[in-house]
Amino acid sequence: MSAAIQTLASRIKNLSREELLCLSPQDAAQLDWTLKEARCAEEVASFDAGPLYWLTNHTKTENPQYEDQGVPFLAPFPRKSYFVPLFEAFMKKSRQLYVCKSRSLMTSWSAAGYAAWMAQYRQQEVLIQCQSQEKAEHIVDYVHQLWRNQEPWLKDRHPLERASLLTVQWKGGGEVAGIPAGSDKVRAYHASLYILDEAAFVPEGEECINAVLPSGARVIAISTASPGWFGEVCQL
């Protein structure tokens, strides 16, 4: 959150009831948005503030199977209790974090949501590496969805510089990029956060992480179970 928004949010909280009643509808809306923006930007793992608050209250995911499942096409991020410790782990900023998952837990979705929040609210450059270009495009599309389905006033406050199948870049700084497998591919980027999705199944997955570490980027590796280097790391 910018210092200007933080200062304005503090000033709004100190307004008296009489001062608030004197505001025009337009000013009242702007003030309300600023307070919500400040809550979205807090670096906490909670459904009341921070990335989970943004994901569950101010943007939506898309479900291409909505007709078969009898659910809306657009829906907020679900409020699952285990998301709180997961996001706490994301936000501890450990140099390396390894997360074991099952396919039904939305862990990759959560990582994409955290990446989008880091880019939009912390102007960070996030690199997400996957097994293939198709999978990289798929997970970057999660980020696209979260940007385009957030409330219009948030899109106005956080406009994009450019967007493609593998990149979402904000005008004010911050970017999420996706790349396919290959330890040689990561060396072209200088991200502050590196996410390796389905790490146990990525060709040269361990080599990819070893190529990233000298850059100083934080590493989050996520995967379903499989014998090999990822399972050994998770058992340490």
ROKOLMAR-275053 format. One record per residue (C-alpha): residue number from 1; chain; x, z, y. Coordinates in pm, whole numbers. Layout:
<nodes>
[NUM, A, [X, Z, Y]]
...
</nodes>
This chain:
<nodes>
[1, A, [0, 0, 0]]
[2, A, [134, -92, 343]]
[3, A, [215, 184, 589]]
[4, A, [-44, 40, 830]]
[5, A, [-327, 69, 575]]
[6, A, [-213, 418, 478]]
[7, A, [-211, 531, 842]]
[8, A, [-553, 375, 909]]
[9, A, [-700, 534, 597]]
[10, A, [-576, 875, 713]]
[11, A, [-729, 823, 1058]]
[12, A, [-1064, 720, 908]]
[13, A, [-1082, 1037, 700]]
[14, A, [-1041, 1242, 1018]]
[15, A, [-1331, 1077, 1206]]
[16, A, [-1622, 1304, 1284]]
[17, A, [-1977, 1231, 1167]]
[18, A, [-2074, 1140, 1523]]
[19, A, [-1783, 897, 1553]]
[20, A, [-1875, 734, 1223]]
[21, A, [-2240, 692, 1332]]
[22, A, [-2125, 508, 1645]]
[23, A, [-1945, 239, 1447]]
[24, A, [-2087, -113, 1434]]
[25, A, [-2190, -244, 1087]]
[26, A, [-1887, -473, 1090]]
[27, A, [-1649, -190, 1179]]
[28, A, [-1811, 38, 922]]
[29, A, [-1762, -226, 652]]
[30, A, [-1398, -273, 750]]
[31, A, [-1337, 101, 737]]
[32, A, [-1510, 132, 400]]
[33, A, [-1294, -151, 263]]
[34, A, [-979, 14, 396]]
[35, A, [-1060, 340, 219]]
[36, A, [-1130, 154, -105]]
[37, A, [-809, -44, -60]]
[38, A, [-615, 279, -21]]
[39, A, [-765, 411, -347]]
[40, A, [-678, 88, -528]]
[41, A, [-320, 109, -406]]
[42, A, [-250, 467, -522]]
[43, A, [15, 487, -791]]
[44, A, [-177, 703, -1036]]
[45, A, [-330, 655, -1381]]
[46, A, [-696, 740, -1324]]
[47, A, [-1037, 575, -1311]]
[48, A, [-1078, 731, -964]]
[49, A, [-775, 566, -801]]
[50, A, [-489, 329, -872]]
[51, A, [-479, 21, -1095]]
[52, A, [-751, 144, -1334]]
[53, A, [-983, 209, -1039]]
[54, A, [-918, -146, -913]]
[55, A, [-969, -298, -1258]]
[56, A, [-1292, -112, -1336]]
[57, A, [-1455, -121, -991]]
[58, A, [-1332, -412, -782]]
[59, A, [-1261, -705, -1013]]
[60, A, [-1390, -855, -1338]]
[61, A, [-1268, -1017, -1657]]
[62, A, [-1412, -1335, -1810]]
[63, A, [-1545, -1353, -2165]]
[64, A, [-1561, -1713, -2301]]
[65, A, [-1756, -1583, -2606]]
[66, A, [-2023, -1415, -2396]]
[67, A, [-2311, -1625, -2533]]
[68, A, [-2230, -1549, -2897]]
[69, A, [-2178, -1182, -2817]]
[70, A, [-2485, -1152, -2595]]
[71, A, [-2292, -1004, -2304]]
[72, A, [-2234, -1116, -1941]]
[73, A, [-1965, -1378, -1877]]
[74, A, [-1815, -1153, -1608]]
[75, A, [-1765, -782, -1666]]
[76, A, [-1546, -505, -1523]]
[77, A, [-1249, -384, -1719]]
[78, A, [-1386, -132, -1975]]
[79, A, [-1339, 240, -1914]]
[80, A, [-1161, 335, -2235]]
[81, A, [-1013, 685, -2233]]
[82, A, [-685, 573, -2392]]
[83, A, [-615, 344, -2094]]
[84, A, [-519, 652, -1891]]
[85, A, [-217, 755, -2106]]
[86, A, [-126, 387, -2146]]
[87, A, [-114, 335, -1770]]
[88, A, [67, 666, -1730]]
[89, A, [336, 523, -1957]]
[90, A, [344, 201, -1754]]
[91, A, [381, 394, -1430]]
[92, A, [654, 633, -1544]]
[93, A, [890, 342, -1479]]
[94, A, [1105, 404, -1782]]
[95, A, [1386, 153, -1811]]
[96, A, [1249, 44, -2151]]
[97, A, [899, 107, -2290]]
[98, A, [789, -7, -2637]]
[99, A, [416, -2, -2710]]
[100, A, [269, -45, -3060]]
[101, A, [-83, -185, -3056]]
[102, A, [-368, -324, -3262]]
[103, A, [-544, -643, -3160]]
[104, A, [-866, -469, -3049]]
[105, A, [-715, -228, -2796]]
[106, A, [-677, -472, -2501]]
[107, A, [-313, -367, -2461]]
[108, A, [-198, -714, -2356]]
[109, A, [-492, -729, -2113]]
[110, A, [-383, -391, -1977]]
[111, A, [-27, -514, -1930]]
[112, A, [-157, -822, -1746]]
[113, A, [-374, -595, -1529]]
[114, A, [-77, -374, -1447]]
[115, A, [132, -683, -1370]]
[116, A, [-138, -816, -1135]]
[117, A, [-164, -478, -961]]
[118, A, [215, -452, -925]]
[119, A, [228, -797, -767]]
[120, A, [-72, -751, -539]]
[121, A, [-15, -390, -432]]
[122, A, [361, -347, -470]]
[123, A, [480, -703, -398]]
[124, A, [679, -697, -722]]
[125, A, [798, -999, -920]]
[126, A, [676, -970, -1278]]
[127, A, [787, -1193, -1566]]
[128, A, [579, -1212, -1883]]
[129, A, [734, -1375, -2189]]
[130, A, [530, -1482, -2492]]
[131, A, [572, -1661, -2823]]
[132, A, [484, -2004, -2681]]
[133, A, [394, -2175, -2356]]
[134, A, [28, -2181, -2462]]
[135, A, [27, -1804, -2506]]
[136, A, [212, -1759, -2176]]
[137, A, [-53, -1969, -2000]]
[138, A, [-322, -1761, -2169]]
[139, A, [-189, -1426, -2048]]
[140, A, [-116, -1558, -1696]]
[141, A, [-480, -1671, -1690]]
[142, A, [-573, -1303, -1726]]
[143, A, [-396, -1248, -1393]]
[144, A, [-578, -1548, -1240]]
[145, A, [-909, -1401, -1354]]
[146, A, [-840, -1064, -1198]]
[147, A, [-748, -1223, -864]]
[148, A, [-1035, -1472, -842]]
[149, A, [-1303, -1227, -965]]
[150, A, [-1214, -940, -733]]
[151, A, [-1441, -876, -439]]
[152, A, [-1421, -1138, -160]]
[153, A, [-1284, -893, 96]]
[154, A, [-996, -814, -139]]
[155, A, [-917, -1183, -187]]
[156, A, [-915, -1218, 193]]
[157, A, [-669, -930, 222]]
[158, A, [-449, -1057, -61]]
[159, A, [-446, -1440, -40]]
[160, A, [-239, -1649, -277]]
[161, A, [55, -1866, -178]]
[162, A, [24, -2081, -489]]
[163, A, [-111, -2073, -841]]
[164, A, [-45, -2280, -1154]]
[165, A, [-84, -2245, -1529]]
[166, A, [225, -2025, -1544]]
[167, A, [243, -1867, -1198]]
[168, A, [36, -1657, -959]]
[169, A, [212, -1594, -628]]
[170, A, [76, -1390, -335]]
[171, A, [136, -1484, 30]]
[172, A, [246, -1135, 122]]
[173, A, [499, -1122, -161]]
[174, A, [454, -1050, -529]]
[175, A, [437, -1289, -823]]
[176, A, [346, -1297, -1190]]
[177, A, [511, -1574, -1393]]
[178, A, [483, -1658, -1762]]
[179, A, [745, -1820, -1984]]
[180, A, [769, -1909, -2355]]
[181, A, [1019, -1763, -2600]]
[182, A, [1392, -1811, -2562]]
[183, A, [1666, -1578, -2442]]
[184, A, [1806, -1857, -2226]]
[185, A, [1479, -1886, -2030]]
[186, A, [1480, -1532, -1889]]
[187, A, [1814, -1578, -1715]]
[188, A, [1658, -1810, -1455]]
[189, A, [1441, -1524, -1320]]
[190, A, [1520, -1206, -1127]]
[191, A, [1205, -1004, -1191]]
[192, A, [1167, -633, -1119]]
[193, A, [938, -594, -1423]]
[194, A, [968, -784, -1752]]
[195, A, [687, -776, -2011]]
[196, A, [742, -912, -2363]]
[197, A, [407, -970, -2532]]
[198, A, [384, -958, -2914]]
[199, A, [753, -875, -2905]]
[200, A, [794, -845, -3283]]
[201, A, [684, -1207, -3324]]
[202, A, [874, -1366, -3035]]
[203, A, [1168, -1574, -3156]]
[204, A, [1486, -1407, -3032]]
[205, A, [1274, -1119, -2900]]
[206, A, [1554, -863, -2914]]
[207, A, [1795, -1112, -2760]]
[208, A, [1546, -1177, -2480]]
[209, A, [1540, -808, -2390]]
[210, A, [1919, -786, -2407]]
[211, A, [1936, -1081, -2167]]
[212, A, [1702, -906, -1921]]
[213, A, [1861, -560, -1917]]
[214, A, [2171, -652, -1711]]
[215, A, [1940, -768, -1429]]
[216, A, [1808, -413, -1378]]
[217, A, [1447, -510, -1451]]
[218, A, [1220, -259, -1622]]
[219, A, [1118, -369, -1972]]
[220, A, [775, -325, -2132]]
[221, A, [760, -462, -2488]]
[222, A, [421, -473, -2661]]
[223, A, [344, -578, -3017]]
[224, A, [128, -540, -3323]]
[225, A, [305, -410, -3632]]
[226, A, [566, -619, -3811]]
[227, A, [888, -532, -3997]]
[228, A, [1206, -593, -3801]]
[229, A, [1383, -486, -3484]]
[230, A, [1066, -389, -3292]]
[231, A, [946, -155, -3567]]
[232, A, [1290, 3, -3590]]
[233, A, [1300, 66, -3213]]
[234, A, [954, 228, -3222]]
[235, A, [1066, 466, -3497]]
[236, A, [1371, 593, -3307]]
</nodes>
